[in-house]
């Protein structure tokens, strides 16, 4: 019986061949819940080690993305090093990679070759456009996938140039879809155990960055299919659902989601506009959408003469969903984040005390945990190779 404190994925061995964001984020998520993750890095290291702000030459982002992993340096262009990789994968449960399609096959590390010696292998492949289709050979990054998936067109003020979300959301969405795929494939593997396949049958999970984004685009396509409507940018509003917008206060902005029927009535009472709250034309969403400019104006007039804190105090008292727009400082100072262990203090290998994001999701019996600090480049190369020789 597994020790619950070790995490629900204790005993699962994962080999990570990915770099930067999509593949490594998926492996980090598995590591947070107890999987043993061996990260294969090229001799120069994962480029993420040098991205954004550095402390003693290493990115603090690296400390989040690679926590709980082992670092093994191998050059996949070298035949001897590829043999080491094959030996590691032969003992693994999961392989994660985010190379351009066909790259691993060119090195003799495609799924057909690997599964011949490890039929239970689950292989997560994350790429820009997927392992098939006319675009498979195009280089693909998350930002391009966000555009192709339909997200970038909507992230703008009307008539303005679309902007990016601000983080690599396309990569992260693909990573999370990949984790879901891995867990489903492992469940299927457990159902296919036989004398011929003592670990069960593995399979390939093919995640395309643009498809992960597109999967989150809600009614975008069916609205076009049914009505010929091309959804357009709407800034901070949520078209077709009212009221839901950002409103200016004396010292910032608040987000208000008053789009439930009873919530809308409470909101109007809170801002002193019972005339709108009791208007039968505004009792349902369709009527509110038709008069959204009037409703937004009423809310905006009320928030404009108040501080963010005053607005939130009043709306929280009225049980109306609302919130401030958080900065990193707001997150670091917030008691709710701390109460739910969503900001955790770690110490890196070079002695830096660092706040990092906590574990998501929260499991009641087998919660995840932040494991060992992110490794130095090649820190585990010799110990891993030695274990293979036993």
Buried (B, 14 or more C-beta within 10 A) or exposed (E): EEEEEBBBBBEBBBBBBBBBBBBBBBBBBBBBBBBBBBBBBBEEBBEBBBBEEEBEEBBBBBBBBBBBBBBBBBBBEEEEBBEBBBBBBEBBBBBBBBBBBEBBEEBEBBBEBBBEEBBBBBBBBBBBBBBEEEBBEEEBBBBBBBBBBBBBBBBBEEEEEBEBBEEBBBBBBBBBBBBEBBBEBBEBBEEBEEEEEEBBBBBBBBBBBBBBBBEBBEEBEEBEEEEEBEBEBBBEBBBBBBBBBBBEBEEBBBBBBBBBEEBBBBBBBBBEBEEBBEBEEBBEBEBBBEBBEEBBEBBBEBBEEBBBEBBBEBBEEBEBBBEBEEEEEEBEEBEEBBEEEBBBEBEBBEEBEBBBEBBEEEEEEBBBBBBBBBBEBBBBBEEBBEEEEE
